[in-house]
């Protein structure tokens, strides 16, 4: 999920409650960064933002 938007394409906006849920879960800075840039983030950045609770090594 950290690599692609929920709809599967970079630059698209995932509707259906995803935006408000993301806004409540992230800091304002992180939320705006993801929403306005469409940049991808790696697992460590997702962990820092609180989007995931644990990062494990690739098997």
mmCIF file of the N, C-alpha and C atoms, coordinates in Angstrom:
data_MODEL
# 
_entry.id   MODEL 
# 
loop_
_atom_site.group_PDB 
_atom_site.id 
_atom_site.type_symbol 
_atom_site.label_atom_id 
_atom_site.label_alt_id 
_atom_site.label_comp_id 
_atom_site.label_asym_id 
_atom_site.label_entity_id 
_atom_site.label_seq_id 
_atom_site.pdbx_PDB_ins_code 
_atom_site.Cartn_x 
_atom_site.Cartn_y 
_atom_site.Cartn_z 
_atom_site.occupancy 
_atom_site.B_iso_or_equiv 
_atom_site.pdbx_formal_charge 
_atom_site.auth_seq_id 
_atom_site.auth_comp_id 
_atom_site.auth_asym_id 
_atom_site.auth_atom_id 
_atom_site.pdbx_PDB_model_num 
ATOM 1   N N  . UNK A 1 1  ? 0.815   -1.180  0.000   1.00 0.00 ? 1  UNK A N  1 
ATOM 2   C CA . UNK A 1 1  ? 0.000   0.000   0.000   1.00 0.00 ? 1  UNK A CA 1 
ATOM 3   C C  . UNK A 1 1  ? 0.862   1.248   0.000   1.00 0.00 ? 1  UNK A C  1 
ATOM 4   N N  . UNK A 1 2  ? 2.026   1.172   0.581   1.00 0.00 ? 2  UNK A N  1 
ATOM 5   C CA . UNK A 1 2  ? 2.884   2.346   0.608   1.00 0.00 ? 2  UNK A CA 1 
ATOM 6   C C  . UNK A 1 2  ? 3.424   2.691   -0.768  1.00 0.00 ? 2  UNK A C  1 
ATOM 7   N N  . UNK A 1 3  ? 3.421   1.744   -1.679  1.00 0.00 ? 3  UNK A N  1 
ATOM 8   C CA . UNK A 1 3  ? 3.962   1.977   -3.010  1.00 0.00 ? 3  UNK A CA 1 
ATOM 9   C C  . UNK A 1 3  ? 2.924   2.494   -4.006  1.00 0.00 ? 3  UNK A C  1 
ATOM 10  N N  . UNK A 1 4  ? 1.648   2.227   -3.790  1.00 0.00 ? 4  UNK A N  1 
ATOM 11  C CA . UNK A 1 4  ? 0.629   2.612   -4.760  1.00 0.00 ? 4  UNK A CA 1 
ATOM 12  C C  . UNK A 1 4  ? -0.583  3.218   -4.066  1.00 0.00 ? 4  UNK A C  1 
ATOM 13  N N  . UNK A 1 5  ? -1.285  4.048   -4.783  1.00 0.00 ? 5  UNK A N  1 
ATOM 14  C CA . UNK A 1 5  ? -2.537  4.593   -4.259  1.00 0.00 ? 5  UNK A CA 1 
ATOM 15  C C  . UNK A 1 5  ? -3.554  3.465   -4.149  1.00 0.00 ? 5  UNK A C  1 
ATOM 16  N N  . UNK A 1 6  ? -4.565  3.647   -3.313  1.00 0.00 ? 6  UNK A N  1 
ATOM 17  C CA . UNK A 1 6  ? -5.573  2.604   -3.130  1.00 0.00 ? 6  UNK A CA 1 
ATOM 18  C C  . UNK A 1 6  ? -6.254  2.251   -4.442  1.00 0.00 ? 6  UNK A C  1 
ATOM 19  N N  . UNK A 1 7  ? -6.381  3.205   -5.336  1.00 0.00 ? 7  UNK A N  1 
ATOM 20  C CA . UNK A 1 7  ? -7.017  2.931   -6.620  1.00 0.00 ? 7  UNK A CA 1 
ATOM 21  C C  . UNK A 1 7  ? -6.047  2.307   -7.610  1.00 0.00 ? 7  UNK A C  1 
ATOM 22  N N  . UNK A 1 8  ? -4.758  2.274   -7.271  1.00 0.00 ? 8  UNK A N  1 
ATOM 23  C CA . UNK A 1 8  ? -3.789  1.588   -8.109  1.00 0.00 ? 8  UNK A CA 1 
ATOM 24  C C  . UNK A 1 8  ? -2.970  2.456   -9.033  1.00 0.00 ? 8  UNK A C  1 
ATOM 25  N N  . UNK A 1 9  ? -3.294  3.735   -9.143  1.00 0.00 ? 9  UNK A N  1 
ATOM 26  C CA . UNK A 1 9  ? -2.540  4.590   -10.055 1.00 0.00 ? 9  UNK A CA 1 
ATOM 27  C C  . UNK A 1 9  ? -2.049  5.837   -9.337  1.00 0.00 ? 9  UNK A C  1 
ATOM 28  N N  . UNK A 1 10 ? -0.799  6.188   -9.595  1.00 0.00 ? 10 UNK A N  1 
ATOM 29  C CA . UNK A 1 10 ? -0.236  7.395   -9.005  1.00 0.00 ? 10 UNK A CA 1 
ATOM 30  C C  . UNK A 1 10 ? -0.988  8.613   -9.528  1.00 0.00 ? 10 UNK A C  1 
ATOM 31  N N  . UNK A 1 11 ? -1.292  9.511   -8.631  1.00 0.00 ? 11 UNK A N  1 
ATOM 32  C CA . UNK A 1 11 ? -1.973  10.737  -9.017  1.00 0.00 ? 11 UNK A CA 1 
ATOM 33  C C  . UNK A 1 11 ? -3.481  10.669  -8.909  1.00 0.00 ? 11 UNK A C  1 
ATOM 34  N N  . UNK A 1 12 ? -4.027  9.491   -8.654  1.00 0.00 ? 12 UNK A N  1 
ATOM 35  C CA . UNK A 1 12 ? -5.472  9.387   -8.508  1.00 0.00 ? 12 UNK A CA 1 
ATOM 36  C C  . UNK A 1 12 ? -5.843  9.548   -7.035  1.00 0.00 ? 12 UNK A C  1 
ATOM 37  N N  . UNK A 1 13 ? -7.055  9.991   -6.791  1.00 0.00 ? 13 UNK A N  1 
ATOM 38  C CA . UNK A 1 13 ? -7.504  10.223  -5.420  1.00 0.00 ? 13 UNK A CA 1 
ATOM 39  C C  . UNK A 1 13 ? -8.425  9.082   -5.003  1.00 0.00 ? 13 UNK A C  1 
ATOM 40  N N  . UNK A 1 14 ? -8.059  8.346   -3.938  1.00 0.00 ? 14 UNK A N  1 
ATOM 41  C CA . UNK A 1 14 ? -8.909  7.245   -3.479  1.00 0.00 ? 14 UNK A CA 1 
ATOM 42  C C  . UNK A 1 14 ? -10.106 7.771   -2.687  1.00 0.00 ? 14 UNK A C  1 
ATOM 43  N N  . UNK A 1 15 ? -11.306 7.634   -3.213  1.00 0.00 ? 15 UNK A N  1 
ATOM 44  C CA . UNK A 1 15 ? -12.506 8.094   -2.527  1.00 0.00 ? 15 UNK A CA 1 
ATOM 45  C C  . UNK A 1 15 ? -13.032 6.978   -1.645  1.00 0.00 ? 15 UNK A C  1 
ATOM 46  N N  . UNK A 1 16 ? -14.211 7.128   -1.115  1.00 0.00 ? 16 UNK A N  1 
ATOM 47  C CA . UNK A 1 16 ? -14.812 6.099   -0.289  1.00 0.00 ? 16 UNK A CA 1 
ATOM 48  C C  . UNK A 1 16 ? -14.370 6.154   1.162   1.00 0.00 ? 16 UNK A C  1 
ATOM 49  N N  . UNK A 1 17 ? -14.033 7.319   1.669   1.00 0.00 ? 17 UNK A N  1 
ATOM 50  C CA . UNK A 1 17 ? -13.660 7.465   3.064   1.00 0.00 ? 17 UNK A CA 1 
ATOM 51  C C  . UNK A 1 17 ? -12.177 7.425   3.342   1.00 0.00 ? 17 UNK A C  1 
ATOM 52  N N  . UNK A 1 18 ? -11.376 7.127   2.346   1.00 0.00 ? 18 UNK A N  1 
ATOM 53  C CA . UNK A 1 18 ? -9.932  7.018   2.563   1.00 0.00 ? 18 UNK A CA 1 
ATOM 54  C C  . UNK A 1 18 ? -9.298  8.349   2.945   1.00 0.00 ? 18 UNK A C  1 
ATOM 55  N N  . UNK A 1 19 ? -9.715  9.422   2.304   1.00 0.00 ? 19 UNK A N  1 
ATOM 56  C CA . UNK A 1 19 ? -9.104  10.727  2.567   1.00 0.00 ? 19 UNK A CA 1 
ATOM 57  C C  . UNK A 1 19 ? -9.377  11.195  4.002   1.00 0.00 ? 19 UNK A C  1 
ATOM 58  N N  . UNK A 1 20 ? -10.626 11.209  4.469   1.00 0.00 ? 20 UNK A N  1 
ATOM 59  C CA . UNK A 1 20 ? -10.851 11.628  5.858   1.00 0.00 ? 20 UNK A CA 1 
ATOM 60  C C  . UNK A 1 20 ? -10.150 10.722  6.872   1.00 0.00 ? 20 UNK A C  1 
ATOM 61  N N  . UNK A 1 21 ? -10.119 9.421   6.605   1.00 0.00 ? 21 UNK A N  1 
ATOM 62  C CA . UNK A 1 21 ? -9.450  8.484   7.512   1.00 0.00 ? 21 UNK A CA 1 
ATOM 63  C C  . UNK A 1 21 ? -7.956  8.774   7.566   1.00 0.00 ? 21 UNK A C  1 
ATOM 64  N N  . UNK A 1 22 ? -7.366  9.042   6.411   1.00 0.00 ? 22 UNK A N  1 
ATOM 65  C CA . UNK A 1 22 ? -5.946  9.370   6.356   1.00 0.00 ? 22 UNK A CA 1 
ATOM 66  C C  . UNK A 1 22 ? -5.663  10.682  7.087   1.00 0.00 ? 22 UNK A C  1 
ATOM 67  N N  . UNK A 1 23 ? -6.548  11.660  6.922   1.00 0.00 ? 23 UNK A N  1 
ATOM 68  C CA . UNK A 1 23 ? -6.379  12.957  7.587   1.00 0.00 ? 23 UNK A CA 1 
ATOM 69  C C  . UNK A 1 23 ? -6.392  12.812  9.105   1.00 0.00 ? 23 UNK A C  1 
ATOM 70  N N  . UNK A 1 24 ? -7.215  11.909  9.621   1.00 0.00 ? 24 UNK A N  1 
ATOM 71  C CA . UNK A 1 24 ? -7.269  11.685  11.070  1.00 0.00 ? 24 UNK A CA 1 
ATOM 72  C C  . UNK A 1 24 ? -6.060  10.901  11.572  1.00 0.00 ? 24 UNK A C  1 
ATOM 73  N N  . UNK A 1 25 ? -5.453  10.107  10.710  1.00 0.00 ? 25 UNK A N  1 
ATOM 74  C CA . UNK A 1 25 ? -4.368  9.212   11.121  1.00 0.00 ? 25 UNK A CA 1 
ATOM 75  C C  . UNK A 1 25 ? -2.989  9.859   11.086  1.00 0.00 ? 25 UNK A C  1 
ATOM 76  N N  . UNK A 1 26 ? -2.822  10.883  10.257  1.00 0.00 ? 26 UNK A N  1 
ATOM 77  C CA . UNK A 1 26 ? -1.502  11.477  10.043  1.00 0.00 ? 26 UNK A CA 1 
ATOM 78  C C  . UNK A 1 26 ? -1.426  12.892  10.602  1.00 0.00 ? 26 UNK A C  1 
ATOM 79  N N  . UNK A 1 27 ? -0.199  13.366  10.767  1.00 0.00 ? 27 UNK A N  1 
ATOM 80  C CA . UNK A 1 27 ? -0.027  14.784  11.090  1.00 0.00 ? 27 UNK A CA 1 
ATOM 81  C C  . UNK A 1 27 ? -0.471  15.598  9.874   1.00 0.00 ? 27 UNK A C  1 
ATOM 82  N N  . UNK A 1 28 ? -0.791  16.851  10.089  1.00 0.00 ? 28 UNK A N  1 
ATOM 83  C CA . UNK A 1 28 ? -1.225  17.699  8.975   1.00 0.00 ? 28 UNK A CA 1 
ATOM 84  C C  . UNK A 1 28 ? -0.148  17.771  7.895   1.00 0.00 ? 28 UNK A C  1 
ATOM 85  N N  . UNK A 1 29 ? 1.109   17.866  8.312   1.00 0.00 ? 29 UNK A N  1 
ATOM 86  C CA . UNK A 1 29 ? 2.221   17.955  7.355   1.00 0.00 ? 29 UNK A CA 1 
ATOM 87  C C  . UNK A 1 29 ? 2.330   16.697  6.508   1.00 0.00 ? 29 UNK A C  1 
ATOM 88  N N  . UNK A 1 30 ? 2.303   15.524  7.154   1.00 0.00 ? 30 UNK A N  1 
ATOM 89  C CA . UNK A 1 30 ? 2.409   14.265  6.410   1.00 0.00 ? 30 UNK A CA 1 
ATOM 90  C C  . UNK A 1 30 ? 1.202   14.053  5.503   1.00 0.00 ? 30 UNK A C  1 
ATOM 91  N N  . UNK A 1 31 ? 0.009   14.388  6.003   1.00 0.00 ? 31 UNK A N  1 
ATOM 92  C CA . UNK A 1 31 ? -1.204  14.244  5.203   1.00 0.00 ? 31 UNK A CA 1 
ATOM 93  C C  . UNK A 1 31 ? -1.131  15.101  3.938   1.00 0.00 ? 31 UNK A C  1 
ATOM 94  N N  . UNK A 1 32 ? -0.763  16.359  4.086   1.00 0.00 ? 32 UNK A N  1 
ATOM 95  C CA . UNK A 1 32 ? -0.688  17.246  2.927   1.00 0.00 ? 32 UNK A CA 1 
ATOM 96  C C  . UNK A 1 32 ? 0.402   16.799  1.960   1.00 0.00 ? 32 UNK A C  1 
ATOM 97  N N  . UNK A 1 33 ? 1.514   16.318  2.484   1.00 0.00 ? 33 UNK A N  1 
ATOM 98  C CA . UNK A 1 33 ? 2.596   15.815  1.641   1.00 0.00 ? 33 UNK A CA 1 
ATOM 99  C C  . UNK A 1 33 ? 2.100   14.681  0.743   1.00 0.00 ? 33 UNK A C  1 
ATOM 100 N N  . UNK A 1 34 ? 1.411   13.715  1.321   1.00 0.00 ? 34 UNK A N  1 
ATOM 101 C CA . UNK A 1 34 ? 0.913   12.587  0.533   1.00 0.00 ? 34 UNK A CA 1 
ATOM 102 C C  . UNK A 1 34 ? -0.199  13.006  -0.422  1.00 0.00 ? 34 UNK A C  1 
ATOM 103 N N  . UNK A 1 35 ? -1.114  13.820  0.063   1.00 0.00 ? 35 UNK A N  1 
ATOM 104 C CA . UNK A 1 35 ? -2.269  14.212  -0.747  1.00 0.00 ? 35 UNK A CA 1 
ATOM 105 C C  . UNK A 1 35 ? -1.879  15.086  -1.932  1.00 0.00 ? 35 UNK A C  1 
ATOM 106 N N  . UNK A 1 36 ? -1.005  16.045  -1.712  1.00 0.00 ? 36 UNK A N  1 
ATOM 107 C CA . UNK A 1 36 ? -0.709  17.024  -2.756  1.00 0.00 ? 36 UNK A CA 1 
ATOM 108 C C  . UNK A 1 36 ? 0.421   16.627  -3.695  1.00 0.00 ? 36 UNK A C  1 
ATOM 109 N N  . UNK A 1 37 ? 1.346   15.784  -3.242  1.00 0.00 ? 37 UNK A N  1 
ATOM 110 C CA . UNK A 1 37 ? 2.469   15.426  -4.113  1.00 0.00 ? 37 UNK A CA 1 
ATOM 111 C C  . UNK A 1 37 ? 2.256   14.118  -4.854  1.00 0.00 ? 37 UNK A C  1 
ATOM 112 N N  . UNK A 1 38 ? 1.555   13.176  -4.246  1.00 0.00 ? 38 UNK A N  1 
ATOM 113 C CA . UNK A 1 38 ? 1.406   11.863  -4.871  1.00 0.00 ? 38 UNK A CA 1 
ATOM 114 C C  . UNK A 1 38 ? 2.688   11.052  -4.842  1.00 0.00 ? 38 UNK A C  1 
ATOM 115 N N  . UNK A 1 39 ? 3.681   11.531  -4.080  1.00 0.00 ? 39 UNK A N  1 
ATOM 116 C CA . UNK A 1 39 ? 4.947   10.806  -3.979  1.00 0.00 ? 39 UNK A CA 1 
ATOM 117 C C  . UNK A 1 39 ? 4.744   9.462   -3.293  1.00 0.00 ? 39 UNK A C  1 
ATOM 118 N N  . UNK A 1 40 ? 5.551   8.485   -3.678  1.00 0.00 ? 40 UNK A N  1 
ATOM 119 C CA . UNK A 1 40 ? 5.526   7.199   -2.997  1.00 0.00 ? 40 UNK A CA 1 
ATOM 120 C C  . UNK A 1 40 ? 6.411   7.277   -1.762  1.00 0.00 ? 40 UNK A C  1 
ATOM 121 N N  . UNK A 1 41 ? 6.117   6.430   -0.802  1.00 0.00 ? 41 UNK A N  1 
ATOM 122 C CA . UNK A 1 41 ? 6.937   6.369   0.406   1.00 0.00 ? 41 UNK A CA 1 
ATOM 123 C C  . UNK A 1 41 ? 7.388   4.931   0.607   1.00 0.00 ? 41 UNK A C  1 
ATOM 124 N N  . UNK A 1 42 ? 8.525   4.777   1.271   1.00 0.00 ? 42 UNK A N  1 
ATOM 125 C CA . UNK A 1 42 ? 9.005   3.426   1.548   1.00 0.00 ? 42 UNK A CA 1 
ATOM 126 C C  . UNK A 1 42 ? 8.463   2.960   2.903   1.00 0.00 ? 42 UNK A C  1 
ATOM 127 N N  . UNK A 1 43 ? 8.797   1.731   3.254   1.00 0.00 ? 43 UNK A N  1 
ATOM 128 C CA . UNK A 1 43 ? 8.278   1.134   4.483   1.00 0.00 ? 43 UNK A CA 1 
ATOM 129 C C  . UNK A 1 43 ? 8.721   1.903   5.722   1.00 0.00 ? 43 UNK A C  1 
ATOM 130 N N  . UNK A 1 44 ? 9.956   2.367   5.748   1.00 0.00 ? 44 UNK A N  1 
ATOM 131 C CA . UNK A 1 44 ? 10.450  3.109   6.911   1.00 0.00 ? 44 UNK A CA 1 
ATOM 132 C C  . UNK A 1 44 ? 9.698   4.425   7.091   1.00 0.00 ? 44 UNK A C  1 
ATOM 133 N N  . UNK A 1 45 ? 9.380   5.091   5.986   1.00 0.00 ? 45 UNK A N  1 
ATOM 134 C CA . UNK A 1 45 ? 8.618   6.342   6.068   1.00 0.00 ? 45 UNK A CA 1 
ATOM 135 C C  . UNK A 1 45 ? 7.189   6.063   6.521   1.00 0.00 ? 45 UNK A C  1 
ATOM 136 N N  . UNK A 1 46 ? 6.593   4.981   6.033   1.00 0.00 ? 46 UNK A N  1 
ATOM 137 C CA . UNK A 1 46 ? 5.250   4.595   6.477   1.00 0.00 ? 46 UNK A CA 1 
ATOM 138 C C  . UNK A 1 46 ? 5.246   4.298   7.973   1.00 0.00 ? 46 UNK A C  1 
ATOM 139 N N  . UNK A 1 47 ? 6.305   3.673   8.465   1.00 0.00 ? 47 UNK A N  1 
ATOM 140 C CA . UNK A 1 47 ? 6.434   3.396   9.897   1.00 0.00 ? 47 UNK A CA 1 
ATOM 141 C C  . UNK A 1 47 ? 6.548   4.701   10.678  1.00 0.00 ? 47 UNK A C  1 
ATOM 142 N N  . UNK A 1 48 ? 7.372   5.618   10.204  1.00 0.00 ? 48 UNK A N  1 
ATOM 143 C CA . UNK A 1 48 ? 7.538   6.905   10.870  1.00 0.00 ? 48 UNK A CA 1 
ATOM 144 C C  . UNK A 1 48 ? 6.219   7.667   10.948  1.00 0.00 ? 48 UNK A C  1 
ATOM 145 N N  . UNK A 1 49 ? 5.433   7.593   9.877   1.00 0.00 ? 49 UNK A N  1 
ATOM 146 C CA . UNK A 1 49 ? 4.156   8.306   9.826   1.00 0.00 ? 49 UNK A CA 1 
ATOM 147 C C  . UNK A 1 49 ? 3.069   7.623   10.651  1.00 0.00 ? 49 UNK A C  1 
ATOM 148 N N  . UNK A 1 50 ? 3.293   6.372   11.030  1.00 0.00 ? 50 UNK A N  1 
ATOM 149 C CA . UNK A 1 50 ? 2.286   5.640   11.786  1.00 0.00 ? 50 UNK A CA 1 
ATOM 150 C C  . UNK A 1 50 ? 1.285   4.908   10.918  1.00 0.00 ? 50 UNK A C  1 
ATOM 151 N N  . UNK A 1 51 ? 1.571   4.778   9.620   1.00 0.00 ? 51 UNK A N  1 
ATOM 152 C CA . UNK A 1 51 ? 0.668   4.062   8.724   1.00 0.00 ? 51 UNK A CA 1 
ATOM 153 C C  . UNK A 1 51 ? 0.772   2.552   8.895   1.00 0.00 ? 51 UNK A C  1 
ATOM 154 N N  . UNK A 1 52 ? 1.913   2.081   9.355   1.00 0.00 ? 52 UNK A N  1 
ATOM 155 C CA . UNK A 1 52 ? 2.116   0.661   9.657   1.00 0.00 ? 52 UNK A CA 1 
ATOM 156 C C  . UNK A 1 52 ? 2.684   0.563   11.066  1.00 0.00 ? 52 UNK A C  1 
ATOM 157 N N  . UNK A 1 53 ? 2.496   -0.580  11.696  1.00 0.00 ? 53 UNK A N  1 
ATOM 158 C CA . UNK A 1 53 ? 2.979   -0.736  13.066  1.00 0.00 ? 53 UNK A CA 1 
ATOM 159 C C  . UNK A 1 53 ? 4.301   -1.476  13.152  1.00 0.00 ? 53 UNK A C  1 
ATOM 160 N N  . UNK A 1 54 ? 4.696   -2.127  12.061  1.00 0.00 ? 54 UNK A N  1 
ATOM 161 C CA . UNK A 1 54 ? 5.932   -2.902  12.085  1.00 0.00 ? 54 UNK A CA 1 
ATOM 162 C C  . UNK A 1 54 ? 6.447   -3.076  10.666  1.00 0.00 ? 54 UNK A C  1 
ATOM 163 N N  . UNK A 1 55 ? 7.767   -3.055  10.518  1.00 0.00 ? 55 UNK A N  1 
ATOM 164 C CA . UNK A 1 55 ? 8.413   -3.324  9.235   1.00 0.00 ? 55 UNK A CA 1 
ATOM 165 C C  . UNK A 1 55 ? 9.282   -4.555  9.427   1.00 0.00 ? 55 UNK A C  1 
ATOM 166 N N  . UNK A 1 56 ? 9.118   -5.530  8.548   1.00 0.00 ? 56 UNK A N  1 
ATOM 167 C CA . UNK A 1 56 ? 9.903   -6.764  8.638   1.00 0.00 ? 56 UNK A CA 1 
ATOM 168 C C  . UNK A 1 56 ? 10.794  -6.887  7.412   1.00 0.00 ? 56 UNK A C  1 
ATOM 169 N N  . UNK A 1 57 ? 11.897  -7.613  7.530   1.00 0.00 ? 57 UNK A N  1 
ATOM 170 C CA . UNK A 1 57 ? 12.788  -7.795  6.384   1.00 0.00 ? 57 UNK A CA 1 
ATOM 171 C C  . UNK A 1 57 ? 12.100  -8.559  5.254   1.00 0.00 ? 57 UNK A C  1 
ATOM 172 N N  . UNK A 1 58 ? 12.510  -8.272  4.045   1.00 0.00 ? 58 UNK A N  1 
ATOM 173 C CA . UNK A 1 58 ? 11.989  -8.979  2.881   1.00 0.00 ? 58 UNK A CA 1 
ATOM 174 C C  . UNK A 1 58 ? 12.445  -10.434 2.954   1.00 0.00 ? 58 UNK A C  1 
ATOM 175 N N  . UNK A 1 59 ? 11.516  -11.350 2.775   1.00 0.00 ? 59 UNK A N  1 
ATOM 176 C CA . UNK A 1 59 ? 11.856  -12.787 2.870   1.00 0.00 ? 59 UNK A CA 1 
ATOM 177 C C  . UNK A 1 59 ? 12.473  -13.295 1.595   1.00 0.00 ? 59 UNK A C  1 
# 
